[in-house]
Amino acid sequence: MLITMFLVFVVHALLGVPLFVSLLVTSLVGFCFVDLEMVARVMPQQFFNGINSFSLMAIPFFILAGNLLNASGMTTRIMDVARCLVGHWRGGMGHVNVVGSVFFAGVNGSAVADTSALGSILVPAMRKDGYSTAFAAGLTAGSSLIGPIIPPSIFMILYSALTNTSVGSLFLAGVVPGLLLGVAYMILNAMYAYKHHLPASEKWAGWSVLLRSLLFALPALVAPFIIVAGIVFGKVTPTESGALTAAYVAVYGLLSRSLTLPKLLSAVIETARLSSAIFLIIAASATVSWLLSYVQAPAQFGELIAPFIHSPTTVLLLISLITFVTGMFMEEVSALTLLTPVLWPVAIQAGVDPVHLGLVITFNITIALITPPMGACVYVAAAVSKLDILDLFKTIWPFVLVAVLVLLLVIFFPVLVLWLPQMLA
């Protein structure tokens, strides 16, 4: 049954059928093996149950906050701060790219949005400073992976809804790994800059200019603290935090006249379009997840890795391998929705902390955004840099390797993930 369902899904994906339709057809095929009479009763129910979660409402609010941030021009202010901080280093524009992604991650939580928003600004600037187009586009796509790891994170919200894990703990768990990933990409950029003798992009502007840029960008930089602090200290739910953040950005943008009504309407329409696509995929994935649970796929998977059940690290490595490969061939939201119910019981039985597991799964799903053939961030980076997609896929592997090395650090040293949530518990 599982082999047939997998083949049906792959064929539909290759034919270009919309993803949620492919998932629904795949589940329908699965029901043919179980009991076809259950289709009319179970499929609509599970389709609705998949999105019948208050915490999932946080997703469109965080997407809206990011869209409003771009529409109001706050992204440019964030980039000015990054330039003042690291633009005077050798290979400065590459460092600005990474630091800008760290700042942008604190509001949006979407790697694709990060690539699109920053790539159009930074790829031409990096090329002007002597970077190859392939490296500039690759670094833009790679550093965008910081977005779903540093809070807020759409993937973490979804994992929390599927497993009832504290979203505040998940958000805190992503801070150190996200910063480590940023440092790793800055080291890679520094190696490239020294190898190719790239100069600093600009001279050190001085503390007064840095302070002025920080004050100018403060309204944008405050947003991450609104999100994280409210959730961690139990003042608001993730959904309420997302709504407050979106309202804050909208009100500030309108009052400062950096956000016009047409731009606001455009941001709302884009948010509705993207949120609708995500929720359709989540709902369709829920029907497949229920079917896999009904035929006891988690138990069968548990039997396969039973010899390793006494080693949490080994179990995490196996889960990472499965998630990484699945993410290469499946859209990230559907992969997370399908895999989490199967992998979670086995990992918990092996003694893996649910927060640690959530970070590892999120990290793997995020890396899939820059791996062929489905890497969405690579397609966006290729489009904004006007580079052939096949050429970029050939040169993206150093950035994938850096992310994998940081992932291995996260797996082997759980303290990197759990230290901050435990400290603020």
C-alpha positions as CSV (number, residue, x, y, z in Angstrom):
1,M,0.0,0.0,0.0
2,L,2.7,2.4,1.0
3,I,4.7,1.7,-2.2
4,T,1.6,2.3,-4.4
5,M,0.8,5.5,-2.6
6,F,4.3,6.8,-3.0
7,L,4.3,6.0,-6.7
8,V,1.0,7.7,-7.2
9,F,2.2,10.8,-5.5
10,V,5.5,10.9,-7.5
11,V,3.6,10.5,-10.8
12,H,1.2,13.3,-10.0
13,A,4.1,15.5,-8.9
14,L,5.9,14.9,-12.1
15,L,2.8,15.7,-14.1
16,G,2.5,19.1,-12.4
17,V,-0.7,18.4,-10.6
18,P,-1.4,20.8,-7.7
19,L,0.2,19.4,-4.5
20,F,-3.0,19.3,-2.4
21,V,-4.8,17.4,-5.2
22,S,-1.8,14.9,-5.4
23,L,-2.1,14.3,-1.7
24,L,-5.8,13.8,-1.8
25,V,-5.6,11.3,-4.7
26,T,-2.8,9.5,-2.8
27,S,-4.9,9.2,0.3
28,L,-7.8,8.0,-1.9
29,V,-5.6,5.2,-3.3
30,G,-4.6,4.3,0.2
31,F,-8.3,4.0,1.2
32,C,-8.8,1.5,-1.6
33,F,-6.4,-0.8,0.2
34,V,-8.1,-0.3,3.6
35,D,-11.8,0.3,3.1
36,L,-13.2,2.3,0.3
37,E,-16.5,2.9,2.2
38,M,-14.5,5.0,4.7
39,V,-13.7,7.7,2.1
40,A,-16.9,9.7,2.3
41,R,-16.9,9.6,6.1
42,V,-13.2,10.0,7.0
43,M,-11.6,12.1,4.3
44,P,-13.8,15.3,4.7
45,Q,-13.5,14.9,8.5
46,Q,-9.7,14.6,8.5
47,F,-9.4,17.3,5.8
48,F,-11.1,19.7,8.2
49,N,-9.4,18.5,11.3
50,G,-6.0,19.1,9.7
51,I,-6.6,22.9,9.9
52,N,-9.0,23.0,12.8
53,S,-6.3,24.4,15.2
54,F,-6.2,27.8,16.7
55,S,-2.4,27.9,16.8
56,L,-2.2,27.5,13.0
57,M,-3.9,30.9,12.7
58,A,-0.5,32.3,13.7
59,I,0.8,31.4,10.2
60,P,-1.1,34.0,8.1
61,F,-0.4,36.7,10.7
62,F,3.3,36.2,10.6
63,I,3.2,36.0,6.8
64,L,1.2,39.3,6.8
65,A,3.8,40.9,9.2
66,G,6.6,40.0,6.8
67,N,4.7,41.3,3.7
68,L,3.9,44.6,5.5
69,L,7.5,44.9,6.6
70,N,8.6,44.7,2.9
71,A,5.8,47.0,1.7
72,S,6.6,49.7,4.2
73,G,10.3,49.8,3.3
74,M,11.6,48.6,6.7
75,T,13.7,46.0,4.9
76,T,16.0,48.8,3.6
77,R,16.4,50.1,7.2
78,I,17.4,46.7,8.4
79,M,20.0,46.4,5.6
80,D,21.4,49.8,6.6
81,V,22.1,48.5,10.1
82,A,23.8,45.4,8.7
83,R,26.0,47.6,6.5
84,C,27.1,49.7,9.4
85,L,27.9,46.6,11.5
86,V,29.9,44.5,9.0
87,G,30.1,46.3,5.7
88,H,33.6,47.5,6.5
89,W,34.9,43.9,6.8
90,R,36.6,42.2,3.8
91,G,33.8,40.7,1.7
92,G,31.5,43.1,3.5
93,M,28.5,42.7,1.2
94,G,28.5,38.9,1.8
95,H,28.5,39.5,5.6
96,V,25.7,42.1,5.1
97,N,23.7,39.4,3.3
98,V,24.0,37.0,6.3
99,V,23.4,39.6,9.0
100,G,20.4,41.0,7.1
101,S,18.9,37.5,7.0
102,V,19.3,37.2,10.8
103,F,17.5,40.5,11.3
104,F,14.8,39.7,8.7
105,A,14.3,36.2,10.3
106,G,13.1,37.8,13.5
107,V,9.9,39.1,11.8
108,N,9.0,36.9,8.8
109,G,10.0,33.3,9.5
110,S,10.0,32.4,5.8
111,A,13.1,31.5,3.9
112,V,11.5,32.1,0.5
113,A,10.4,35.6,1.5
114,D,13.9,36.3,2.7
115,T,15.4,35.2,-0.6
116,S,13.0,37.3,-2.6
117,A,13.2,40.4,-0.5
118,L,17.0,40.5,0.1
119,G,18.2,38.9,-3.1
120,S,17.0,41.6,-5.4
121,I,19.0,44.2,-3.3
122,L,22.1,42.2,-2.4
123,V,22.9,40.0,-5.4
124,P,23.6,43.1,-7.7
125,A,25.6,44.8,-4.8
126,M,27.7,41.7,-4.2
127,R,28.3,41.3,-7.9
128,K,29.5,44.9,-8.1
129,D,32.0,44.1,-5.3
130,G,33.6,41.3,-7.2
131,Y,31.5,38.3,-6.2
132,S,30.6,35.7,-8.8
133,T,26.8,35.7,-9.6
134,A,26.6,32.0,-8.5
135,F,28.2,32.6,-5.1
136,A,26.1,35.7,-4.5
137,A,22.9,33.9,-5.3
138,G,24.0,30.8,-3.4
139,L,24.8,32.8,-0.3
140,T,21.5,34.6,-0.5
141,A,19.6,31.3,-0.7
142,G,21.8,29.7,2.0
143,S,21.5,32.5,4.5
144,S,17.7,32.6,4.0
145,L,17.6,29.2,5.8
146,I,18.1,31.2,9.0
147,G,14.5,32.5,8.6
148,P,12.6,29.4,9.7
149,I,15.0,28.6,12.5
150,I,15.2,31.9,14.4
151,P,11.8,32.8,15.8
152,P,9.1,33.2,14.6
153,S,9.0,30.1,12.5
154,I,6.1,28.8,10.4
155,F,7.5,25.2,10.5
156,M,7.8,25.3,14.4
157,I,4.2,26.5,14.7
158,L,3.1,23.6,12.5
159,Y,5.2,21.1,14.5
160,S,3.8,22.5,17.8
161,A,0.2,22.1,16.5
162,L,0.9,18.5,15.5
163,T,2.7,17.4,18.7
164,N,1.4,19.8,21.4
165,T,4.9,20.9,22.1
166,S,5.4,24.4,23.6
167,V,5.8,26.9,20.8
168,G,7.6,29.2,23.1
169,S,10.2,26.6,23.9
170,L,10.6,25.8,20.2
171,F,11.1,29.5,19.4
172,L,13.8,29.8,22.1
173,A,15.4,26.5,20.9
174,G,15.9,28.0,17.5
175,V,17.9,31.1,18.6
176,V,21.4,29.5,19.1
177,P,21.3,27.2,16.1
178,G,20.1,30.0,13.9
179,L,22.9,32.3,15.0
180,L,25.4,29.4,14.6
181,L,24.2,28.9,11.0
182,G,24.7,32.7,10.4
183,V,28.3,32.5,11.8
184,A,29.0,29.4,9.7
185,Y,27.9,31.2,6.5
186,M,30.0,34.3,7.5
187,I,33.0,32.1,7.8
188,L,32.4,30.6,4.4
189,N,32.0,34.1,3.0
190,A,35.2,35.2,4.6
191,M,37.1,32.3,3.1
192,Y,35.7,33.2,-0.3
193,A,36.6,36.9,0.2
194,Y,40.2,36.1,1.2
195,K,40.7,33.6,-1.6
196,H,39.5,36.0,-4.3
197,H,41.1,39.1,-2.6
198,L,37.8,41.0,-2.3
199,P,38.0,44.4,-0.6
200,A,35.8,45.8,2.1
201,S,32.6,47.2,0.7
202,E,32.9,50.5,2.5
203,K,34.8,52.2,5.3
204,W,33.8,52.0,8.9
205,A,31.2,54.7,9.3
206,G,31.6,55.3,13.0
207,W,29.6,54.8,16.1
208,S,27.4,57.8,15.5
209,V,26.2,56.5,12.1
210,L,25.6,53.0,13.5
211,L,23.6,54.5,16.4
212,R,21.6,56.6,13.9
213,S,20.8,53.6,11.7
214,L,19.8,51.5,14.7
215,L,17.4,54.3,15.9
216,F,16.0,54.6,12.3
217,A,15.5,50.8,12.1
218,L,14.3,50.4,15.7
219,P,10.6,50.1,14.8
220,A,11.5,47.0,12.6
221,L,13.9,45.5,15.1
222,V,11.4,45.8,18.0
223,A,9.0,43.3,16.3
224,P,11.0,40.1,17.1
225,F,10.9,41.0,20.8
226,I,7.2,41.6,20.7
227,I,6.8,38.1,19.2
228,V,9.2,36.1,21.4
229,A,8.7,37.9,24.7
230,G,4.9,37.7,24.6
231,I,4.9,34.0,23.9
232,V,7.8,33.0,26.2
233,F,6.4,34.9,29.2
234,G,2.9,33.6,28.7
235,K,1.3,36.9,28.0
236,V,-0.1,36.0,24.6
237,T,-0.6,32.9,22.4
238,P,1.4,32.5,19.1
239,T,-1.7,33.5,17.2
240,E,-2.3,36.6,19.3
241,S,1.4,37.4,19.0
242,G,1.2,37.2,15.2
243,A,-1.8,39.4,15.1
244,L,-0.2,42.0,17.4
245,T,3.0,42.0,15.3
246,A,1.0,42.4,12.0
247,A,-1.1,45.2,13.6
248,Y,2.0,46.9,15.0
249,V,3.8,47.0,11.6
250,A,0.6,48.1,9.8
251,V,-0.1,50.9,12.3
252,Y,3.4,52.2,12.3
253,G,3.7,52.0,8.5
254,L,0.5,54.0,8.1
255,L,1.3,56.6,10.7
256,S,4.8,57.1,9.3
257,R,3.4,57.2,5.8
258,S,5.8,54.6,4.7
259,L,2.9,52.2,4.0
260,T,0.1,53.4,1.7
261,L,-3.4,51.9,1.5
262,P,-2.7,50.3,-2.0
263,K,0.5,48.6,-0.6
264,L,-1.5,47.5,2.5
265,L,-4.1,45.9,0.3
266,S,-1.5,44.2,-1.9
267,A,0.2,42.8,1.2
268,V,-3.2,41.4,2.5
269,I,-4.0,39.8,-0.9
270,E,-0.6,38.2,-1.1
271,T,-0.9,36.9,2.4
272,A,-4.3,35.4,1.6
273,R,-3.0,33.7,-1.5
274,L,0.0,32.2,0.2
275,S,-1.9,31.2,3.4
276,S,-4.6,29.5,1.3
277,A,-2.0,27.4,-0.4
278,I,-0.3,26.4,2.9
279,F,-3.6,25.5,4.6
280,L,-4.8,23.4,1.6
281,I,-1.5,21.5,1.7
282,I,-1.8,21.0,5.5
283,A,-5.4,19.8,5.2
284,A,-4.7,17.4,2.4
285,S,-1.6,16.1,4.2
286,A,-3.7,15.4,7.3
287,T,-5.8,12.8,5.4
288,V,-2.6,11.0,4.4
289,S,-1.2,11.2,8.0
290,W,-4.4,9.8,9.4
291,L,-4.3,6.9,7.0
292,L,-0.7,6.2,7.9
293,S,-1.6,6.1,11.6
294,Y,-4.6,3.9,10.9
295,V,-2.4,1.2,9.3
296,Q,0.1,1.6,12.1
297,A,3.0,3.0,10.0
298,P,4.6,4.6,13.1
299,A,4.7,1.2,14.8
300,Q,6.2,-0.5,11.7
301,F,8.8,2.3,11.5
302,G,9.6,1.8,15.2
303,E,10.2,-1.9,14.5
304,L,12.7,-1.0,11.8
305,I,14.8,1.2,14.0
306,A,14.3,-0.9,17.2
307,P,18.0,-2.0,17.3
308,F,18.9,1.7,17.7
309,I,16.2,2.7,20.1
310,H,18.6,3.0,23.1
311,S,20.7,5.7,21.4
312,P,18.8,9.0,21.0
313,T,21.6,10.4,18.9
314,T,21.5,7.5,16.4
315,V,17.7,7.8,16.2
316,L,18.0,11.5,15.5
317,L,20.5,10.8,12.7
318,L,18.2,8.3,11.1
319,I,15.3,10.7,11.4
320,S,17.4,13.4,9.9
321,L,18.3,11.2,6.9
322,I,14.7,10.3,6.3
323,T,13.5,13.9,6.6
324,F,16.4,15.3,4.5
325,V,15.7,12.9,1.6
326,T,12.0,13.4,1.8
327,G,12.3,17.1,1.8
328,M,14.4,17.0,-1.4
329,F,11.4,15.6,-3.3
330,M,8.4,17.0,-1.4
331,E,7.1,20.4,-0.6
332,E,8.3,21.3,3.0
333,V,4.9,21.9,4.7
334,S,3.5,18.6,3.4
335,A,6.7,16.8,4.3
336,L,6.6,18.1,7.9
337,T,2.9,17.3,8.2
338,L,3.3,13.8,6.9
339,L,6.5,12.8,8.7
340,T,6.0,14.3,12.2
341,P,3.2,11.9,13.3
342,V,5.3,9.0,12.1
343,L,8.6,10.0,13.6
344,W,7.5,11.6,16.8
345,P,6.3,8.5,18.7
346,V,9.6,6.6,17.8
347,A,11.8,9.5,18.9
348,I,10.0,10.0,22.2
349,Q,10.3,6.3,22.9
350,A,14.0,6.6,22.3
351,G,14.2,9.4,24.9
352,V,14.6,12.3,22.5
353,D,13.4,15.6,23.9
354,P,10.4,16.8,21.9
355,V,11.8,20.3,21.6
356,H,15.2,18.9,20.4
357,L,13.3,16.7,17.9
358,G,11.2,19.7,16.7
359,L,14.4,21.7,16.0
360,V,16.1,18.9,14.2
361,I,13.0,18.2,12.0
362,T,12.6,21.9,11.3
363,F,16.3,22.2,10.4
364,N,16.2,19.3,8.0
365,I,13.0,20.6,6.3
366,T,14.6,24.0,6.0
367,I,17.8,22.6,4.3
368,A,15.5,21.1,1.7
369,L,14.7,24.6,0.5
370,I,18.1,24.8,-1.1
371,T,18.5,21.2,-2.3
372,P,17.6,20.0,-5.8
373,P,15.2,19.3,-7.4
374,M,12.6,21.0,-5.2
375,G,14.6,23.7,-3.5
376,A,12.3,26.7,-3.6
377,C,14.9,29.2,-2.4
378,V,17.2,28.2,-5.2
379,Y,14.6,28.9,-7.8
380,V,13.9,32.4,-6.3
381,A,17.6,33.2,-6.0
382,A,18.1,32.1,-9.7
383,A,15.2,34.3,-10.8
384,V,16.4,37.5,-8.9
385,S,20.0,37.0,-10.1
386,K,19.0,36.1,-13.6
387,L,21.1,32.9,-13.4
388,D,20.3,29.5,-15.0
389,I,18.7,27.3,-12.4
390,L,20.9,24.3,-13.4
391,D,24.0,26.3,-13.0
392,L,22.9,27.4,-9.5
393,F,22.0,23.9,-8.4
394,K,25.5,22.8,-9.4
395,T,27.1,25.4,-7.2
396,I,24.8,25.3,-4.2
397,W,26.4,22.3,-2.5
398,P,28.9,24.1,-0.4
399,F,26.0,26.0,1.2
400,V,24.2,22.8,1.8
401,L,27.3,21.2,3.4
402,V,27.6,24.2,5.8
403,A,24.0,23.8,6.9
404,V,24.4,20.0,7.3
405,L,27.5,20.5,9.5
406,V,25.6,22.9,11.8
407,L,22.8,20.4,11.9
408,L,25.2,17.7,13.0
409,L,26.4,20.0,15.8
410,V,22.8,20.5,16.9
411,I,22.2,16.7,16.9
412,F,25.4,15.8,18.8
413,F,25.2,18.6,21.3
414,P,21.6,19.0,22.5
415,V,22.7,21.7,24.9
416,L,22.9,24.1,21.9
417,V,19.1,23.6,21.5
418,L,17.9,23.1,25.1
419,W,20.0,25.6,27.0
420,L,18.0,28.7,26.3
421,P,14.5,27.1,26.8
422,Q,15.6,25.5,30.1
423,M,17.3,28.6,31.4
424,L,14.0,30.6,30.8
425,A,11.7,27.9,31.9
